Amino acid sequence: MTNYFLLVYNKKHEFLINKYGNKNQINLGSNYFIISCVLTLSIVFLMIIFPEIFNLKNIN
């Protein structure tokens, strides 16, 4: 229902098609996936190297 009011109501979808119809970004999904994986792995790697920064100190 929300998508209807955002796109279809008052013919807003026609404006978006006219504005962005010819612009295709083929690698957008793969770029998002690669950036997300690199960011997640770098945070995990930093947590292993510097546990003090993330308050992962050993209690004992």
NUKEZA-407729 format. One line per field, with one value per residue (C-alpha): x, y, z; residue in one letter; residue number from 1. Coordinates in Angstrom, 1 decimal, padded with zeros to 4 digits. Example, Ala and Ser with C-alpha at 12.3 -4.5 7.8 and 13.67 -1.06 7.14 Angstrom:
! residues 2
x	(012.3 013.7);
y	(-004.5 -001.1);
z	(007.8 007.1);
code	(A S);
pos	(1 2);
! end
This chain:
! residues 60
x	(000.0 002.8 004.5 001.3 001.3 005.1 005.1 001.7 -000.4 -000.5 001.5 004.9 006.2 006.0 008.2 010.8 010.7 011.2 014.0 016.0 014.7 017.9 020.4 021.3 023.8 024.7 027.2 025.3 024.3 027.7 029.4 027.1 027.9 031.6 031.7 029.5 031.7 034.9 033.5 032.2 035.5 037.5 035.5 035.9 039.6 040.0 038.1 040.6 043.6 042.5 040.0 040.5 038.9 035.7 035.7 036.4 038.9 039.3 037.5 040.0);
y	(000.0 002.4 001.7 002.7 006.2 006.6 005.7 005.2 007.8 011.0 009.4 009.9 006.7 008.3 011.1 008.6 006.7 009.8 011.0 007.7 005.6 005.5 005.2 001.6 000.8 -002.8 -003.3 -001.6 -004.9 -006.5 -003.3 -003.2 -006.9 -006.4 -003.3 -004.9 -008.0 -006.0 -003.7 -006.7 -008.6 -005.6 -004.9 -008.6 -008.5 -005.3 -006.9 -009.8 -007.5 -004.8 -006.3 -003.5 -001.0 -003.0 -003.8 -007.5 -007.8 -011.1 -011.0 -013.3);
z	(000.0 000.8 -002.5 -004.3 -002.7 -003.3 -007.0 -008.6 -007.0 -009.0 -011.8 -010.1 -011.7 -015.1 -014.0 -012.7 -015.9 -018.0 -015.7 -015.2 -018.1 -020.1 -017.2 -016.5 -013.8 -014.4 -011.6 -008.8 -007.1 -007.4 -006.2 -003.2 -002.4 -002.7 -000.6 002.1 002.3 002.5 005.2 007.3 007.0 007.8 011.0 012.0 011.3 013.3 016.2 016.2 016.1 018.5 020.9 023.4 021.1 020.9 024.7 024.1 026.9 028.7 032.1 033.8);
code	(M T N Y F L L V Y N K K H E F L I N K Y G N K N Q I N L G S N Y F I I S C V L T L S I V F L M I I F P E I F N L K N I N);
pos	(1 2 3 4 5 6 7 8 9 10 11 12 13 14 15 16 17 18 19 20 21 22 23 24 25 26 27 28 29 30 31 32 33 34 35 36 37 38 39 40 41 42 43 44 45 46 47 48 49 50 51 52 53 54 55 56 57 58 59 60);
! end
